[in-house]
Amino acid sequence: RKLSYMIPGWLHWLITAAILVILSSAAYYVFLRPYVFRLKPCRGTKEYGVCLPSGFLCYGIDVSHHQGKIDWARVAESSAESGYPIRFVIMKATESDTFTDPDYQVNITNARNAGLVCGVYHFYDPGTSPRSQAQHFINTVKLEKGDFVPVIDVERTGRSSADLRQDLIIFIKELESHYGVKPMIYASAKFHRRHLNSAEFDSYPFWVAHYYVVRPVTDKQWRIWQFTDHASIDGIKEYTDFNVFRGTEADFNSIRIK
């Protein structure tokens, strides 16, 4: 209390104003910015309830049990009618070394039957042995010709960035050895820049998540961009993540099992 009497009135108001600006900015970016972005006029093509980024022709979604029971035949049929067909789906299979997504088997069976190119991801747990996680994924996921290479969803650091990178390479190499292909790494633009921006990951395809931007802000070359979590797809009751693929048909086939 004595200290407050020692601070000049003008400085007190300056500090208060600075705190209010910081809190207001944080509130805007966390709570308001997503809605402001969605409400902006779409100057390009609007489909699936979202404004599609310009310059892309290949679209896809990613799902888990959080999307509930999915009518995959309806997803394929309705998207084909839209003129912007969904070509691929990447679905969750495993997390850590024990959890298996309860809808994984039915999702991949029905999505394949609907003619969609399927990818499968593991949600990586930095607090669990990378080898035991890799074995859990390998025991669960039987990839077929034409499927995407296996995908690793990395969102948590654990003890440190260095420890994460060290263990993640072990996990990646286990999958690479088993499936005979280079897995794809999924991370947000910010997470990749802070924790995975290392030469040892440069040769692996990158799937970047960056919402509410015209283009993802990352130095890493990416193949897939998850640009929204708010797409409405016929055949799926809940909102769904939506993605675009960047590259040629040959590039698309380069991340598929031969």
Secondary structure as UniProt FT lines:
FT   HELIX           2..6
FT   HELIX           9..27
FT   HELIX           28..32
FT   HELIX           33..39
FT   STRAND          45..47
FT   TURN            48..49
FT   STRAND          50..52
FT   TURN            54..55
FT   STRAND          58..63
FT   HELIX           65..67
FT   HELIX           72..82
FT   STRAND          86..95
FT   TURN            96..98
FT   STRAND          99..100
FT   TURN            102..103
FT   HELIX           104..113
FT   TURN            114..115
FT   STRAND          117..123
FT   TURN            126..127
FT   HELIX           130..140
FT   TURN            145..146
FT   STRAND          151..153
FT   TURN            158..159
FT   HELIX           161..179
FT   STRAND          184..188
FT   HELIX           189..191
FT   HELIX           192..196
FT   HELIX           199..201
FT   TURN            202..203
FT   STRAND          206..209
FT   STRAND          224..231
FT   TURN            234..235
FT   STRAND          240..245
FT   HELIX           249..254
//
